[in-house]
Amino acid sequence: MFDKRAWIRLPRNVVIGHGVLDETATAVEELRLGGTPLIVTSPTPREIAAGRVADQFDDSDVITVEEASFAAVKEVIARAEAVDAGFLVGVGGGKAIDIAKMASDEVGIGFVSVPTAASHDGIVSGRGSVPEGDTRHSVAAEPPLAVVADTDLIADAPWRLTTAGCADIISNYTAVRDWELAHRLKNVEYSEYAGALSRMTAEMLVNSADSIKQGLEESAWIVMKALVSSGVAMSIAGSSRPASGAEHLISHQLDRIAPGVALHGHQVGVASVVTEYLHSGSDGRWRNVRDALDRIGAPTDADALGIAPEDFVQAMTTAHEIRDRYTILGDGVSEEAAIEAATVTGVI
């Protein structure tokens, strides 16, 4: 008896391109959302974008969050309830968008994503990431109803944020390989469609790596399309599997061992070099990952991340403890194997 079923939640409007920030209200109007929009932002995005978004609505409220935390999520929830918000608009980088996404999920109202930097695929996905102490929690939430990404603004964002977004997408290669491995060995449900879309997204970015240059708006266009595609793959899968494997577990462990040292995207990029080596060994496919990172100007080793070699090895050997997700790390990689992988690939 066939009894499979799926409920796929995708953004209804995705608006990407030059000057589209001023079309936010139009994109929202088509969604038939009512009530007061509560705009969630952080200090710098408030200055460059949130005001322009707020001016497009007859009635709106703006709240500025200083840091990503569960306390900030609660603060946004309280404000949303106080002003009887009809929907939330996250304007900024990952911090503002993740907080808005999680708060909207808790309150039960719609959410619109307006990224000002292309730093990671969380701007489209149905998951929020918030640190708490030395741990970073990844929490399920509703994906945005609409995404409005102005490539003019994104091209002006700090270049390291864009390279972090690129590295996050490139790491999809190893995430999909881990997902396929878990399917074969642990019978984890696998979606051919989501896996193929995620892999294609990484390939699209790698093939365009030479065109991704600082200050070039076309680069922002390429990266944003890839981030949206990656987020859609996760929505189709109903999990973060298409874009999160062993490389993300290593990154989460680095957040505990060396908090605040490197960007998430850069960490998963470097970690994907060693996890590709663990997957394919001496056939050299890990070089393709490393070279793609190098071509876009992203870090390719622990030193460039600002991470000590011993800390990176520790993250590799303990990352399997982060969550119950089967990857190439299995039930743990020995210190000797971790050192070999990291040394051969030049990561340490």
C-alpha positions as semicolon CSV with decimal commas, in nm:
position;residue;x (nm);y (nm);z (nm)
1;M;0,000;0,000;0,000
2;F;0,140;0,338;-0,100
3;D;0,102;0,589;0,181
4;K;0,378;0,847;0,126
5;R;0,278;1,212;0,149
6;A;0,452;1,548;0,159
7;W;0,363;1,902;0,260
8;I;0,604;2,141;0,090
9;R;0,613;2,505;0,200
10;L;0,783;2,739;-0,047
11;P;0,807;3,118;-0,080
12;R;0,518;3,245;-0,295
13;N;0,704;3,551;-0,421
14;V;1,078;3,572;-0,486
15;V;1,194;3,911;-0,611
16;I;1,565;3,947;-0,693
17;G;1,745;4,223;-0,878
18;H;1,858;4,582;-0,895
19;G;1,653;4,826;-0,685
20;V;1,384;4,575;-0,586
21;L;1,392;4,686;-0,220
22;D;1,139;4,953;-0,316
23;E;0,904;4,679;-0,439
24;T;0,872;4,512;-0,098
25;A;0,522;4,646;-0,032
26;T;0,409;4,533;-0,377
27;A;0,542;4,182;-0,318
28;V;0,361;4,173;0,017
29;E;0,038;4,314;-0,125
30;E;0,006;4,016;-0,359
31;L;0,017;3,786;-0,056
32;R;-0,300;3,945;0,084
33;L;-0,144;3,991;0,426
34;G;-0,333;4,222;0,656
35;G;-0,250;4,411;0,973
36;T;0,052;4,608;1,085
37;P;0,390;4,492;0,953
38;L;0,654;4,460;1,225
39;I;0,996;4,514;1,070
40;V;1,275;4,328;1,252
41;T;1,623;4,456;1,181
42;S;1,967;4,521;1,332
43;P;2,162;4,848;1,360
44;T;2,341;4,870;1,023
45;P;2,057;4,730;0,808
46;R;1,820;4,972;0,984
47;E;2,023;5,262;0,849
48;I;2,055;5,137;0,491
49;A;1,733;4,946;0,426
50;A;1,475;4,909;0,704
51;G;1,365;5,272;0,684
52;R;1,304;5,241;0,310
53;V;1,095;4,932;0,371
54;A;0,894;5,093;0,652
55;D;0,815;5,398;0,436
56;Q;0,635;5,175;0,185
57;F;0,359;5,089;0,433
58;D;0,092;5,325;0,566
59;D;0,131;5,179;0,913
60;S;0,434;4,988;1,038
61;D;0,650;4,933;1,344
62;V;1,025;4,873;1,360
63;I;1,224;4,684;1,622
64;T;1,604;4,669;1,627
65;V;1,778;4,365;1,774
66;E;2,139;4,386;1,885
67;E;2,228;4,018;1,898
68;A;2,094;3,678;1,793
69;S;1,952;3,512;2,103
70;F;1,638;3,349;2,233
71;A;1,590;3,661;2,447
72;A;1,575;3,866;2,128
73;V;1,319;3,624;1,981
74;K;1,102;3,671;2,293
75;E;1,141;4,049;2,266
76;V;1,017;4,042;1,907
77;I;0,725;3,814;2,002
78;A;0,623;4,058;2,276
79;R;0,637;4,355;2,037
80;A;0,440;4,167;1,771
81;E;0,166;4,089;2,021
82;A;0,167;4,447;2,158
83;V;0,114;4,609;1,816
84;D;-0,109;4,324;1,691
85;A;0,127;4,266;1,398
86;G;-0,023;4,106;1,090
87;F;0,315;3,982;0,963
88;L;0,688;4,022;1,024
89;V;0,953;4,150;0,785
90;G;1,315;4,052;0,857
91;V;1,552;4,312;0,712
92;G;1,925;4,245;0,739
93;G;2,164;3,954;0,756
94;G;2,120;3,617;0,918
95;K;2,064;3,760;1,266
96;A;1,757;3,970;1,196
97;I;1,608;3,721;0,953
98;D;1,650;3,419;1,182
99;I;1,497;3,607;1,476
100;A;1,203;3,729;1,268
101;K;1,153;3,381;1,123
102;M;1,144;3,214;1,463
103;A;0,922;3,481;1,618
104;S;0,671;3,463;1,333
105;D;0,654;3,087;1,369
106;E;0,583;3,119;1,741
107;V;0,317;3,389;1,698
108;G;0,162;3,216;1,399
109;I;0,182;3,497;1,145
110;G;0,352;3,533;0,806
111;F;0,715;3,626;0,752
112;V;0,890;3,813;0,470
113;S;1,268;3,790;0,420
114;V;1,456;4,099;0,300
115;P;1,830;4,012;0,306
116;T;2,093;4,285;0,288
117;A;2,380;4,037;0,259
118;A;2,420;3,700;0,088
119;S;2,593;3,533;0,381
120;H;2,409;3,197;0,406
121;D;2,105;3,004;0,284
122;G;1,904;3,070;0,602
123;I;1,749;3,371;0,428
124;V;1,514;3,132;0,245
125;S;1,510;2,812;0,452
126;G;1,264;2,694;0,713
127;R;1,521;2,682;0,992
128;G;1,655;2,944;1,230
129;S;1,991;2,935;1,403
130;V;2,046;3,103;1,739
131;P;2,346;3,071;1,976
132;E;2,301;2,999;2,344
133;G;2,617;2,992;2,552
134;D;2,869;2,775;2,371
135;T;2,598;2,599;2,167
136;R;2,420;2,702;1,848
137;H;2,064;2,577;1,818
138;S;1,907;2,507;1,479
139;V;1,531;2,537;1,515
140;A;1,255;2,446;1,268
141;A;1,043;2,741;1,158
142;E;0,822;2,843;0,869
143;P;1,003;2,950;0,550
144;P;0,932;3,306;0,431
145;L;0,619;3,379;0,230
146;A;0,825;3,615;0,017
147;V;1,191;3,701;-0,042
148;V;1,298;4,045;-0,165
149;A;1,670;4,058;-0,241
150;D;1,808;4,385;-0,379
151;T;2,135;4,301;-0,557
152;D;2,243;4,666;-0,544
153;L;2,241;4,653;-0,163
154;I;2,388;4,303;-0,145
155;A;2,677;4,394;-0,377
156;D;2,772;4,671;-0,133
157;A;2,776;4,438;0,169
158;P;3,114;4,341;0,317
159;W;3,279;4,102;0,071
160;R;3,352;3,841;0,336
161;L;2,976;3,795;0,385
162;T;2,931;3,716;0,017
163;T;3,221;3,469;0,011
164;A;3,069;3,305;0,320
165;G;2,741;3,262;0,133
166;C;2,928;3,111;-0,161
167;A;3,113;2,868;0,065
168;D;2,786;2,766;0,230
169;I;2,648;2,671;-0,112
170;I;2,965;2,488;-0,220
171;S;2,939;2,275;0,094
172;N;2,612;2,134;-0,047
173;Y;2,832;1,891;-0,239
174;T;2,933;1,704;0,073
175;A;2,598;1,752;0,246
176;V;2,424;1,561;-0,034
177;R;2,691;1,289;-0,026
178;D;2,628;1,246;0,348
179;W;2,253;1,231;0,287
180;E;2,298;0,959;0,023
181;L;2,526;0,768;0,261
182;A;2,270;0,787;0,541
183;H;2,006;0,663;0,298
184;R;2,216;0,360;0,201
185;L;2,339;0,266;0,546
186;K;2,062;0,384;0,779
187;N;1,759;0,390;0,549
188;V;1,715;0,765;0,603
189;E;1,449;0,894;0,367
190;Y;1,607;1,054;0,061
191;S;1,458;1,285;-0,200
192;E;1,614;1,251;-0,545
193;Y;1,461;1,583;-0,645
194;A;1,591;1,779;-0,344
195;G;1,931;1,612;-0,364
196;A;1,967;1,686;-0,736
197;L;1,857;2,047;-0,689
198;S;2,106;2,101;-0,407
199;R;2,390;1,943;-0,604
200;M;2,299;2,145;-0,914
201;T;2,302;2,463;-0,706
202;A;2,656;2,394;-0,587
203;E;2,767;2,315;-0,941
204;M;2,609;2,635;-1,071
205;L;2,810;2,839;-0,823
206;V;3,135;2,653;-0,888
207;N;3,095;2,696;-1,264
208;S;3,040;3,069;-1,212
209;A;3,322;3,112;-0,957
210;D;3,542;3,315;-1,190
211;S;3,256;3,565;-1,239
212;I;3,208;3,627;-0,868
213;K;3,399;3,947;-0,793
214;Q;3,386;4,204;-0,517
215;G;3,157;4,499;-0,586
216;L;3,008;4,338;-0,896
217;E;2,628;4,336;-0,882
218;E;2,607;4,040;-1,118
219;S;2,796;3,841;-0,855
220;A;2,526;3,924;-0,600
221;W;2,269;3,805;-0,856
222;I;2,443;3,469;-0,902
223;V;2,490;3,408;-0,530
224;M;2,134;3,508;-0,437
225;K;1,985;3,274;-0,696
226;A;2,196;2,992;-0,553
227;L;2,093;3,068;-0,195
228;V;1,726;3,071;-0,291
229;S;1,764;2,742;-0,476
230;S;1,935;2,582;-0,176
231;G;1,656;2,700;0,055
232;V;1,395;2,555;-0,180
233;A;1,578;2,219;-0,179
234;M;1,548;2,210;0,201
235;S;1,177;2,293;0,183
236;I;1,121;2,011;-0,066
237;A;1,312;1,767;0,155
238;G;1,134;1,882;0,469
239;S;1,471;1,895;0,643
240;S;1,811;2,064;0,621
241;R;1,968;1,745;0,482
242;P;2,027;1,882;0,127
243;A;2,251;2,154;0,268
244;S;2,377;2,026;0,601
245;G;2,599;1,725;0,661
246;A;2,923;1,649;0,841
247;E;3,068;1,985;0,738
248;H;2,792;2,163;0,931
249;L;2,842;1,941;1,236
250;I;3,211;2,035;1,235
251;S;3,120;2,403;1,204
252;H;2,875;2,380;1,495
253;Q;3,148;2,219;1,705
254;L;3,389;2,497;1,609
255;D;3,129;2,743;1,738
256;R;3,164;2,574;2,076
257;I;3,541;2,540;2,076
258;A;3,627;2,879;1,923
259;P;3,310;3,090;1,939
260;G;3,287;3,401;1,723
261;V;3,618;3,349;1,544
262;A;3,495;3,274;1,191
263;L;3,178;3,306;0,984
264;H;2,950;3,004;0,955
265;G;2,980;2,987;0,576
266;H;3,358;2,998;0,586
267;Q;3,370;2,723;0,849
268;V;3,146;2,486;0,655
269;G;3,345;2,558;0,339
270;V;3,675;2,454;0,494
271;A;3,511;2,159;0,671
272;S;3,372;2,038;0,337
273;V;3,728;2,003;0,205
274;V;3,813;1,744;0,469
275;T;3,475;1,570;0,458
276;E;3,507;1,533;0,081
277;Y;3,847;1,371;0,145
278;L;3,684;1,132;0,393
279;H;3,426;1,044;0,128
280;S;3,650;1,004;-0,176
281;G;4,002;0,952;-0,038
282;S;4,293;0,991;-0,274
283;D;4,093;1,035;-0,597
284;G;4,141;1,410;-0,554
285;R;3,779;1,530;-0,560
286;W;3,846;1,729;-0,245
287;R;4,073;1,949;-0,459
288;N;3,769;2,058;-0,661
289;V;3,605;2,185;-0,343
290;R;3,921;2,358;-0,221
291;D;3,991;2,517;-0,560
292;A;3,634;2,648;-0,589
293;L;3,666;2,813;-0,247
294;D;4,000;2,960;-0,345
295;R;3,863;3,105;-0,671
296;I;3,593;3,302;-0,490
297;G;3,835;3,421;-0,223
298;A;3,697;3,214;0,066
299;P;3,923;3,054;0,329
300;T;4,059;2,709;0,246
301;D;4,238;2,621;0,572
302;A;4,210;2,653;0,947
303;D;4,471;2,928;0,966
304;A;4,265;3,151;0,734
305;L;3,966;3,090;0,962
306;G;4,170;3,192;1,265
307;I;4,128;2,843;1,410
308;A;4,419;2,659;1,574
309;P;4,503;2,322;1,411
310;E;4,439;2,130;1,731
311;D;4,097;2,295;1,767
312;F;4,001;2,198;1,413
313;V;4,107;1,837;1,476
314;Q;3,910;1,835;1,801
315;A;3,603;1,957;1,614
316;M;3,642;1,677;1,358
317;T;3,671;1,405;1,622
318;T;3,377;1,525;1,835
319;A;3,134;1,671;1,578
320;H;2,931;1,347;1,556
321;E;2,810;1,418;1,910
322;I;2,631;1,739;1,803
323;R;2,310;1,575;1,683
324;D;2,163;1,242;1,582
325;R;2,242;1,275;1,210
326;Y;2,438;1,004;1,033
327;T;2,723;1,136;0,817
328;I;3,065;1,025;0,694
329;L;3,184;1,090;1,051
330;G;2,988;0,782;1,161
331;D;3,021;0,727;1,535
332;G;3,341;0,928;1,547
333;V;3,663;0,983;1,353
334;S;3,987;0,893;1,530
335;E;4,237;1,167;1,600
336;E;4,487;0,998;1,367
337;A;4,236;0,988;1,080
338;A;4,134;1,349;1,143
339;I;4,496;1,468;1,139
340;E;4,566;1,274;0,820
341;A;4,260;1,418;0,640
342;A;4,332;1,771;0,752
343;T;4,703;1,746;0,669
344;V;4,668;1,587;0,326
345;T;4,413;1,850;0,222
346;G;4,621;2,135;0,362
347;V;4,350;2,238;0,607
348;I;4,607;2,226;0,890
